Amino acid sequence: MGNNNEHQNTIDNNDYVLEVNNLKKYFPIKSSFLRIVVGNVKAVDGISFKIKRGTTMGLVGESGCGKSTAGRTLLRLQEKTEGEVLFNGEDIFKLSREELRRLRPKIQIIFQDPYSSLSPRMPIGEIIGEAVREHNIVPKEEFDDYITRIMKACGLQEYHKDRYPHEFSGGQRQRICIARALALNPDFIVCDEPVSALDVSIQAQIINLLKQLQREFNLTYLFISHDLSVVEHISDTVGVMYLGNLVEYSDTDHVFSNPLHPYTKALFSAIPVPDPDYKMERIVLEGSIPSPANPPKGCKFHTRCSQCMKICEKVDPLYKEVEPNHFCACHLYNTAEEQAQAEKEYEQAVLEEEAEQNSKRKKAKKAKKA
């Protein structure tokens, strides 16, 4: 019986290409004079999710919520502050430099701006083939044919090899970026807003290309975007991010048909509907997004939430499974037991705040007397 369980665990683990557990990325804020660390910008503040092999997870949220930082950190393009990232069961941050170099071809990224992410001094064939040669992906005698095959899979022609990036349109440049990532035969690709810099008509072509390549090469994507209609079209699962935290996560159909978190509801209410007679129930968020260097206490969204309760101001909501495979971090879905615990924590926080204020008043009085 034990062997069966072990076999089942192996299958379950192999099912997921990527597992992210409590990932944090803080950027230190230093004083201008002594360069002492005086605080942190909490760009990514404890996110957890899993991506199944051959599927796409969409990551959405406002600009500045930490989506791109999350994408770059889980590829170890920058070091984490805390947490773990398991790629095929192996913790990326525990790998030595040599082991990481061997892993690099398997984890790739497509950047947002196809204009600045291509070297203007290199022809396209060399841009796509540079890393292929570096990592010995194919034998030398097969190199040319391999690059041609990859280019054709991405909608580029063989005669494009000797041309330079400035000779291509935005959509073609993004195809070059996709070909460069695909040439390394990756398992997992972070698509960091790959269509936001392109015309709407070209966006559809690039999205369809990504879906086609996923079917052909069994690719797994993390698709970062703030365009919800694009995310709905390409994603199997969706995570909604606010100020460094995941506030909701589920299958795309669940999130779009039944959004649970007030922030998700507000985002979805802003999606334009191509019907002039349709009356939009627009949820307008109050104020602007708080600073990640000084996020609000309790639920980070409470300063803009129309359904804010007292406990939201002091107590972090639990990120939990509200419905089967539908996760959300909001006090609206507390059980009676969780609510009682949250109220206790609220009272404790109020007492601590009062004690702190009294202490400050005493210090101020002493300073005046002195």
Secondary structure by P-SEA (a helix, b strand, c coil): caaaaaaaaaaaaacccbbbcbbbbbbbbbbccccccccccccccbbbbcccccbbbbbbbcccccaaaaaaaaaccccccbbbbbccccccccccaaaaaaacccbbbbcccccccccccccaaaaacaaaaaaccccccaaaaaaaaaaaaacccccccccccccccaaaaaaaaaaaaacccccbbbbccccccccaaaaaaaaaaaaaaaaacbbbbbcccccaaaaaacccbbbbbccccccccccaaaaaaccccaaaaaaaaaccccccccccccccccccccccccccccccccccccccccccccbbbbbccccccbbbbccccccaaaaaaaaaaaaaaaaaaaaaaaaaaaaaaaaaac
